């Protein structure tokens, strides 16, 4: 995920921003002593006291760096599990960085791994000495994949048909069986469940939008089959053992002039451009909107994949809406219904929730096969009084009528963003990962940044003219921990932290004992350990704050609440994605994406050659595993 690709902003008229609402909330609620700073420092009435209490995390904190290699906290060790070009299927050829082909990429680990999930080796089982890895392959850096192409913008303008086909095959995802030998996890090439899903894998379209005329193309007149998935960023899993992988910046692949017509308003709202980031439309007709205007409508969905059946067809679940999905993580309501939380990763876009129409059946996974085709999609409105409401995106309710261009629920889902605009949802500062703390049931929203907030919107909670460093919002469903009602219409919300360097970046707020190395910038993804502590991965700290992206850990409750500590930092140009902690806290899996993605990097002269550091070897996106030296729980 890069600022170049994502930080565009296509909401033409956002209502009150989250910054303005934060300011209003903390200036109007006397119980919170009038400022976000009081709440964050633990001095506000009703807040958890934060002064004086140490973190429960015992690792020795790193110092910030910006280097060609990575670093992990003392007492821990890191190894590379799998890299771009490593074999996934049995007949994969050896990786040849100077001759990357579509045929090879379809058999090898793809490019720019993002979301990862580590699953039991069999459905419903437990992770022991074996496991199953899913990894998204979000996008490609053309300049670092092929020699002689120049910088990334030059490379994408010069890409050939053969190179575009190789990039298409490097997208998607990988399923790889793992084994743990002498405490060290390793991939098993050619294992039975191993699979590559690419930008050309046949997929089924399901749910209310399936078969709609706006999803029909010359190659698929029924509107129910599509080739591949693109720009899969974050994701999630389901209680019945499937993977949810999310299409994000799909607009970067579709080119051609934006003629006025039935899709004009939709194209503008999703940020379509005549000359997109990739040049595939010059070589593949389906990516040229002038030749196939409906193809883009078949992207921007959540895709469900069964990792235990290599022959199963991936399914795009349209009931969950069409946005630039960051992730899709689940929680369970008290009545057994499944709740999916999602962020739309762009400045001034929204947070969403989907609630299934019926409960899941834990004893019968097959009965849940199409559970995500029926339910209610809603968008969040954050109120200044500390409450937030979920607004249903249902055809025929409120402004979602034919008079406003929505003739059916399919139209609402194909144009989810425009429907949410009409409901006056709260525009957020790039909502990315939305995760539920498994111990407390509180939901955490990563808001990466919003560099375009004008000075006229400076306020006590976000006092910077531009929110360059992002923040984290907490949503608390009603009910006690362990019984939170994630299907409730109304919840409460508050702040967990505001990013940036205290004393330098105005408005930065953490626990008052946070060290000079513990502050962070641009929170992106997160995970939780078995104690309910949060592990935050960042994206964009290099350009925003001059430090490498990394992983920061903190307590979410108690006297060490929001005392962030630096645990890991990535090599230059890279972001850290997909943090996944094993249930027993024995290993932290991380996706290190786009190493060397610095201005001016080329195949011949990258800013880093991590992780191989061999002359002539380009940087290789990789999944790494961090364990505690000698065994035990990571971080403590």
C-alpha positions in Angstrom: 0.0 0.0 0.0 1.6 3.2 -1.0 0.7 6.9 -0.7 1.2 7.3 -4.5 -1.5 4.7 -5.1 -3.9 5.3 -2.3 -3.8 8.9 -1.0 -6.0 10.4 -3.7 -9.3 11.2 -2.1 -12.5 11.0 -4.2 -15.2 12.1 -1.8 -16.4 15.3 -3.4 -18.3 16.8 -0.4 -17.5 15.1 2.9 -19.6 16.1 5.9 -18.1 16.9 9.3 -14.7 15.1 9.5 -13.7 12.7 12.2 -11.3 15.5 13.4 -14.1 18.0 13.8 -16.2 15.4 15.6 -13.4 14.6 18.0 -12.9 18.2 18.8 -16.6 18.7 19.4 -16.8 15.6 21.6 -13.9 16.6 23.8 -14.9 20.2 24.0 -18.5 19.5 25.0 -18.1 16.6 27.5 -17.2 17.9 30.9 -16.6 14.3 32.1 -13.6 14.2 29.9 -12.2 17.5 31.2 -12.5 19.2 27.8 -9.6 17.8 25.9 -8.4 14.7 24.2 -5.1 15.1 26.0 -6.7 14.7 29.4 -8.4 11.5 28.2 -5.3 10.1 26.7 -3.1 10.9 29.7 -5.5 9.1 32.0 -6.5 12.1 34.1 -10.0 12.3 32.7 -12.9 11.2 34.9 -13.9 7.7 34.0 -10.8 6.9 32.0 -8.3 4.2 32.9 -5.5 5.8 34.9 -2.3 5.8 32.8 0.4 7.5 34.8 2.9 5.6 36.8 2.0 2.1 35.5 4.6 0.2 33.6 3.9 -1.7 30.4 3.3 -5.4 30.8 5.6 -5.9 27.8 9.1 -6.8 28.9 11.2 -6.7 25.7 14.0 -4.1 25.4 12.7 -1.4 23.1 14.5 -0.7 19.8 15.8 2.7 18.7 14.3 4.2 15.6 16.2 3.7 12.4 16.0 4.1 8.7 18.4 1.5 7.3 18.9 -1.0 4.4 18.2 -3.9 6.8 15.6 -4.6 9.5 15.8 -4.9 13.2 14.0 -6.8 16.0 14.0 -6.3 19.8 16.8 -7.9 21.8 16.0 -11.4 22.9 14.1 -12.2 19.7 15.1 -13.6 16.4 13.7 -13.3 12.9 13.9 -15.5 9.9 12.5 -15.3 6.4 9.7 -17.8 5.8 9.0 -17.3 2.1 9.9 -14.7 -0.5 8.7 -13.4 -3.8 9.6 -16.1 -6.4 10.0 -19.0 -4.0 8.3 -22.2 -5.1 4.7 -22.7 -4.1 3.7 -25.5 -6.5 5.7 -28.6 -7.2 6.6 -27.7 -10.8 7.7 -24.1 -10.0 11.0 -23.2 -11.7 13.9 -21.7 -9.7 13.5 -18.0 -9.2 15.3 -16.0 -12.0 15.0 -12.3 -11.2 16.2 -11.3 -14.7 13.6 -13.4 -16.5 10.3 -13.1 -14.7 7.5 -14.7 -16.7 3.8 -15.2 -16.3 4.2 -19.0 -16.4 6.7 -18.9 -13.5 4.8 -16.4 -11.4 1.7 -18.6 -11.6 3.6 -21.3 -9.7 5.7 -19.1 -7.4 5.1 -17.0 -4.3 3.7 -13.7 -5.6 4.7 -10.1 -5.2 4.1 -7.6 -2.3 2.6 -9.9 0.3 0.2 -8.0 2.5 -2.5 -9.7 4.7 -1.5 -13.0 6.1 -3.4 -15.6 8.1 -1.9 -18.7 9.8 -4.5 -21.4 10.0 -4.7 -24.9 11.5 -3.5 -27.7 9.1 -7.0 -29.1 8.9 -10.4 -27.4 9.2 -11.4 -27.0 12.8 -8.1 -28.3 14.1 -5.3 -26.7 16.1 -1.9 -25.3 15.2 0.9 -27.5 16.5 3.9 -28.5 14.5 2.1 -27.8 11.2 0.0 -24.9 9.9 -1.4 -23.4 6.7 -0.3 -19.9 5.5 -2.5 -17.6 3.4 -0.8 -14.4 2.0 -2.3 -11.7 -0.2 -0.2 -10.4 -3.1 -1.5 -6.8 -3.4 0.4 -5.1 -6.3 3.7 -5.1 -8.2 6.6 -2.6 -8.4 7.3 -2.8 -12.1 10.7 -1.1 -11.8 11.9 -3.7 -9.2 10.5 -6.7 -11.1 12.1 -6.1 -14.5 15.6 -4.9 -15.4 16.2 -1.9 -17.5 12.9 -0.2 -16.8 14.0 2.9 -14.9 11.9 4.3 -12.0 8.5 2.9 -11.2 6.5 5.6 -13.2 8.8 5.1 -16.1 8.5 1.3 -15.9 4.7 1.3 -15.8 4.7 3.5 -18.9 7.0 1.1 -20.7 5.6 -2.2 -19.6 5.2 -4.7 -22.4 2.3 -7.2 -22.9 4.4 -10.1 -21.6 5.5 -8.1 -18.6 1.9 -7.0 -17.9 0.8 -10.7 -18.0 3.6 -11.6 -15.5 2.4 -8.8 -13.2 -1.1 -10.1 -13.4 0.1 -13.5 -12.3 2.1 -12.0 -9.5 -1.1 -10.5 -8.0 -3.7 -12.5 -5.9 -2.7 -14.8 -3.1 -0.8 -17.9 -2.0 -1.7 -20.9 0.2 1.4 -22.7 1.6 1.6 -25.5 4.0 4.1 -24.9 6.9 5.9 -27.1 9.4 7.8 -26.3 12.6 11.1 -28.1 12.9 13.3 -27.5 16.0 11.2 -24.4 16.9 11.6 -22.9 13.4 8.7 -22.5 10.9 9.4 -23.3 7.3 7.4 -23.5 4.1 6.8 -26.8 2.3 7.0 -26.3 -1.5 4.6 -28.5 -3.5 2.5 -29.6 -0.5 -1.0 -31.0 -1.1 -2.9 -27.9 -0.1 -0.5 -25.4 -1.7 -2.2 -23.1 -4.3 -1.7 -19.9 -6.2 -4.7 -17.6 -6.8 -3.9 -14.9 -9.4 -5.3 -12.0 -11.3 -6.6 -14.6 -13.9 -8.1 -17.3 -11.6 -11.8 -18.0 -12.4 -14.1 -16.8 -9.7 -17.8 -16.8 -9.0 -19.8 -13.7 -8.2 -22.5 -14.2 -5.6 -25.0 -12.2 -3.6 -27.4 -9.4 -4.5 -25.3 -7.9 -7.3 -24.6 -11.3 -9.1 -26.0 -11.3 -12.6 -26.9 -7.6 -12.6 -26.6 -5.9 -16.0 -23.8 -3.6 -14.6 -21.7 -6.7 -14.0 -22.2 -8.3 -17.4 -19.4 -8.2 -20.0 -18.7 -9.6 -23.5 -16.8 -12.4 -22.0 -19.4 -13.1 -19.2 -22.9 -12.2 -20.5 -24.4 -13.7 -17.3 -22.5 -11.4 -14.9 -21.6 -14.3 -12.5 -18.0 -15.2 -13.5 -14.9 -13.1 -13.4 -11.2 -13.7 -13.9 -9.0 -13.0 -10.9 -8.8 -10.5 -8.0 -6.7 -7.4 -7.9 -4.9 -5.2 -5.3 -5.8 -7.5 -2.4 -4.7 -5.6 0.7 -5.8 -6.9 4.1 -8.4 -9.5 4.9 -9.7 -11.8 7.6 -11.0 -15.2 8.3 -14.4 -16.7 9.1 -15.5 -18.9 12.0 -16.0 -21.8 9.5 -12.4 -21.7 8.3 -12.4 -19.7 5.1 -10.2 -16.7 4.2 -11.6 -13.3 3.3 -9.3 -11.3 1.1 -10.1 -7.8 0.1 -9.8 -5.9 -3.2 -8.6 -2.4 -2.5 -7.3 0.1 -5.2 -8.8 -1.6 -8.2 -9.1 1.8 -10.0 -5.3 1.6 -10.7 -5.8 -1.1 -13.4 -8.6 0.3 -15.6 -7.7 2.9 -18.2 -9.3 4.7 -21.2 -11.1 8.0 -21.5 -13.9 8.7 -18.9 -16.8 9.3 -21.2 -20.1 10.5 -19.7 -22.5 7.7 -19.4 -24.2 5.3 -17.0 -21.0 4.6 -15.1 -19.6 8.2 -15.0 -20.6 9.1 -11.4 -19.5 5.7 -10.1 -16.1 6.0 -12.0 -15.5 9.4 -10.5 -16.4 8.3 -6.9 -14.0 5.4 -7.1 -11.1 7.5 -8.5 -11.0 6.1 -12.1 -8.5 7.8 -14.3 -7.8 7.8 -18.1 -4.2 7.0 -17.4 -4.1 4.7 -14.3 -1.0 3.6 -12.4 -0.7 0.5 -14.5 -0.5 0.3 -18.3 -2.3 -3.0 -18.6 -5.2 -1.4 -20.5 -2.9 -1.0 -23.4 -2.4 -4.7 -23.7 -5.5 -6.4 -22.2 -8.9 -5.4 -23.5 -10.8 -6.1 -20.3 -8.9 -3.3 -18.5 -9.8 -0.7 -21.2 -13.0 0.9 -20.1 -13.7 2.2 -23.7 -13.9 -1.5 -24.8 -15.3 -3.1 -21.7 -17.0 -0.5 -19.5 -18.5 -2.9 -16.9 -15.3 -4.9 -16.1 -14.3 -2.5 -13.3 -17.6 -3.1 -11.6 -16.5 -6.7 -11.0 -13.6 -5.6 -8.7 -13.6 -3.9 -5.3 -15.2 -6.8 -3.5 -14.5 -9.2 -0.6 -13.4 -12.6 -1.9 -14.0 -15.8 0.1 -11.5 -18.6 -0.4 -11.5 -22.1 1.1 -7.9 -22.9 1.9 -8.6 -26.6 2.6 -9.9 -27.3 -0.9 -7.4 -26.5 -3.7 -10.1 -27.1 -6.3 -12.7 -24.8 -4.9 -13.6 -21.7 -6.8 -13.1 -18.3 -5.0 -16.3 -16.3 -4.5 -16.7 -12.5 -4.6 -19.4 -11.8 -2.0 -21.2 -8.7 -3.2 -23.4 -8.3 -0.1 -20.4 -6.9 1.7 -20.3 -3.9 -0.7 -17.9 -2.5 -3.3 -15.3 -0.1 -1.8 -11.5 0.0 -1.6 -11.6 -2.7 1.1 -8.7 -2.7 3.5 -9.8 -5.7 5.5 -12.7 -7.8 6.6 -12.4 -9.1 10.1 -15.1 -11.0 12.0 -16.7 -10.9 15.5 -19.7 -12.9 16.8 -22.9 -11.3 18.1 -24.5 -12.9 21.2 -27.2 -14.5 19.0 -24.6 -16.2 16.8 -24.8 -13.9 13.8 -21.4 -13.1 12.2 -20.3 -9.5 12.0 -17.7 -8.3 9.5 -15.9 -5.0 10.1 -14.3 -3.1 7.1 -12.5 0.1 6.3 -12.5 1.9 3.0 -8.9 3.0 2.6 -9.0 6.5 1.2 -9.0 10.0 2.7 -12.5 11.1 3.8 -14.0 7.6 3.3 -15.9 5.4 5.8 -16.0 2.5 8.2 -18.5 -0.3 7.4 -20.0 -3.3 9.1 -21.9 -6.3 7.7 -24.2 -8.5 9.9 -25.3 -11.8 8.5 -29.1 -12.5 8.4 -28.8 -15.7 10.3 -26.5 -17.3 12.9 -23.6 -19.4 11.9 -23.6 -23.1 12.8 -20.3 -24.0 14.5 -21.1 -27.8 14.3 -21.7 -27.7 10.5 -19.3 -25.6 8.5 -21.0 -26.6 5.3 -24.2 -24.9 6.4 -22.3 -21.6 6.5 -21.2 -21.8 2.9 -23.3 -18.9 1.7 -23.9 -17.1 4.9 -22.2 -14.0 3.6 -24.7 -13.6 0.8 -27.6 -12.4 3.1 -27.4 -9.7 5.7 -27.3 -6.0 6.3 -24.4 -3.7 5.3 -24.1 -0.5 7.3 -21.8 2.6 7.5 -20.6 4.4 10.6 -21.6 7.8 11.8 -19.6 9.1 14.8 -21.4 11.6 16.9 -19.9 14.3 19.0 -21.5 13.0 22.2 -19.4 9.8 22.1 -22.0 7.6 20.5 -21.8 6.1 17.0 -24.6 4.7 14.9 -24.6 2.1 12.2 -26.6 3.4 9.2 -28.1 0.6 7.1 -27.4 0.7 3.3 -30.7 -0.8 2.3 -32.4 -0.1 -1.0 -35.7 1.8 -0.5 -34.7 3.2 2.9 -34.1 7.0 3.2 -32.4 8.4 0.1 -31.4 5.1 -1.4 -34.2 5.1 -4.0 -34.5 5.0 -7.7 -34.8 8.8 -7.7 -31.2 8.9 -6.6 -30.0 6.3 -9.1 -30.5 3.2 -7.0 -33.0 0.9 -8.7 -32.2 -2.1 -6.6 -30.0 -3.4 -3.7 -27.5 -4.4 -6.4 -27.1 -0.7 -7.3 -26.5 0.2 -3.7 -23.8 -2.4 -3.4 -22.1 -1.5 -6.7 -22.0 2.1 -5.7 -21.5 1.6 -2.0 -19.6 4.8 -1.6 -22.2 7.1 -3.2 -24.9 5.4 -1.1 -22.9 6.1 2.1 -22.4 9.7 1.0 -26.2 10.1 0.9 -26.6 8.7 4.4 -24.1 11.3 5.7 -21.6 8.9 7.2 -18.5 10.3 8.9 -15.5 10.8 6.6 -12.4 9.3 8.2 -8.7 9.8 8.0 -8.0 6.8 5.7 -9.7 3.9 7.6 -7.6 0.8 7.2 -7.6 -2.2 9.5 -10.6 -2.7 11.8 -9.9 -5.4 14.4 -11.7 -6.7 17.5 -9.7 -7.3 20.6 -10.4 -11.0 21.5 -10.1 -10.3 25.2 -12.1 -7.1 25.7 -14.4 -7.2 22.6 -13.5 -3.6 21.9 -13.0 -2.7 18.2 -9.9 -0.8 17.0 -9.9 1.3 13.8 -6.5 2.2 12.3 -6.6 5.6 10.7 -3.4 6.0 8.8 -3.4 9.8 7.9 -5.1 12.6 6.1 -2.6 15.1 4.8 -5.2 17.3 3.2 -7.1 18.5 6.3 -7.1 22.4 6.0 -6.0 24.7 8.7 -9.6 25.9 9.1 -10.3 22.5 10.7 -7.6 22.5 13.3 -9.0 21.5 16.7 -8.0 20.4 20.2 -8.0 16.7 19.4 -6.4 17.0 16.0 -4.5 20.3 16.3 -2.3 19.8 13.2 -3.1 21.6 9.9 -2.8 18.2 8.3 -3.0 14.8 10.0 0.2 13.4 8.7 0.6 10.8 11.3 -2.8 9.2 11.8 -4.6 8.0 15.0 -6.4 5.0 16.4 -10.1 5.0 17.4 -11.8 2.5 19.7 -15.4 1.4 19.2 -17.1 -0.3 22.2 -20.2 -2.4 21.5 -22.7 -2.6 24.4 -22.3 -5.4 26.9 -19.5 -6.8 29.1 -16.3 -8.2 27.7 -17.0 -11.6 26.2 -20.6 -10.7 25.5 -20.3 -7.6 23.4 -23.3 -7.0 21.0 -21.4 -6.4 17.7 -24.8 -6.3 16.0 -26.1 -3.4 18.0 -27.2 -0.3 16.1 -25.5 2.1 18.6 -22.1 1.9 20.2 -19.7 4.2 21.9 -16.3 5.4 20.7 -13.2 7.1 22.0 -9.5 7.7 21.2 -6.7 5.3 21.8 -3.8 7.3 20.5 -2.9 10.1 18.1 0.3 9.5 16.1 3.4 11.6 15.6 6.4 12.5 17.8 5.4 14.2 21.1 6.9 17.6 21.5 7.5 17.9 17.8 4.2 17.0 16.1 1.5 19.0 17.6 -1.4 16.9 18.9 0.6 13.6 19.3 -0.9 11.8 22.3 0.1 8.5 24.0 0.6 7.3 27.6 2.7 9.9 29.3 5.5 7.4 29.9 6.0 6.6 26.2 9.7 6.8 25.4 11.5 8.8 22.7 11.5 5.6 20.7 8.0 4.5 21.3 6.0 7.0 19.3 4.7 5.9 15.9 3.4 7.4 12.7 0.8 6.1 10.2 -0.9 3.1 11.9 -2.1 0.7 9.3 -2.8 -2.9 10.5 -3.0 -4.4 14.0 -3.2 -7.7 15.8 -3.7 -8.9 19.4 -1.9 -11.4 21.5 -3.6 -13.7 24.0 -3.5 -11.1 26.7 -5.4 -8.5 24.6 -2.3 -6.3 23.9 -2.3 -4.6 20.6 0.5 -4.9 18.0 0.4 -2.0 15.5 2.1 -2.1 12.1 2.7 1.2 10.3 2.7 2.3 6.6 4.3 5.6 5.5 6.4 6.5 8.5 9.4 7.0 6.3 8.0 9.9 4.4 5.8 11.3 7.2 8.3 11.0 10.1 11.7 10.0 8.8 11.8 6.7 10.5 11.3 3.2 9.1 7.9 1.5 9.3 7.7 -1.0 12.1 5.6 -2.8 14.7 4.7 -1.2 18.1 3.1 -3.0 21.0 1.0 -1.7 23.9 -1.4 -2.6 26.6 -5.0 -1.7 25.8 -6.1 -1.7 29.5 -4.6 -1.1 32.9 -1.9 1.4 33.9 0.2 0.8 30.8 -2.7 1.5 28.4 -1.4 3.2 25.1 2.2 3.0 26.2 3.5 2.0 22.8 6.9 0.4 22.5 9.0 -0.2 19.3 9.5 -3.9 18.7 10.5 -4.3 15.0 11.5 -2.0 12.1 11.5 -2.8 8.4 14.2 -2.1 5.8 14.1 1.2 3.9 11.2 1.6 1.5 9.2 -1.2 3.1 6.0 -1.2 5.1 5.0 -3.9 7.6 1.7 -5.6 6.9 -0.4 -8.5 8.1 0.8 -8.9 11.7 -0.4 -12.3 12.9 0.3 -13.7 16.4 -0.1 -17.4 16.9 -2.7 -18.3 19.6 0.0 -19.3 22.1 2.0 -16.1 21.4 5.0 -18.3 20.4 5.5 -16.6 17.0 4.7 -13.3 15.3 4.3 -13.5 11.5 4.8 -10.3 9.5 4.5 -9.4 5.8 7.3 -7.1 4.7 6.0 -5.4 1.6 7.7 -3.3 -1.1 11.3 -3.2 0.3 13.2 -0.6 -1.7 10.2 1.3 -2.8 12.0 4.6 -2.4 12.0 7.5 -4.9 14.5 6.7 -7.7 14.9 3.0 -6.9 15.5 0.8 -10.0 16.1 -2.9 -10.5 19.8 -2.2 -11.0 20.2 0.3 -8.2 17.6 -0.3 -5.5 17.7 1.4 -2.1 18.1 -2.0 -0.5 18.6 -5.6 -1.6 16.9 -7.0 1.5 16.6 -9.8 2.3 19.3 -11.4 0.0 21.9 -8.6 -0.3 23.4 -10.3 -3.4 24.7 -8.2 -6.2 22.1 -8.3 -9.0 19.3 -9.5 -6.8 16.4 -7.1 -6.4 14.7 -6.6 -3.1 12.1 -9.3 -2.5 8.9 -8.9 -0.5 8.8 -11.6 2.1 7.0 -13.1 5.0 9.1 -13.3 8.2 8.6 -15.0 11.5 9.7 -13.6 14.8 10.2 -15.9 17.9 11.6 -15.4 21.3 15.2 -16.7 21.6 15.1 -20.0 23.4 11.3 -20.2 23.2 8.4 -18.6 25.1 6.0 -15.8 24.4 6.9 -13.0 22.0 7.2 -9.6 23.6 7.1 -10.7 27.2 
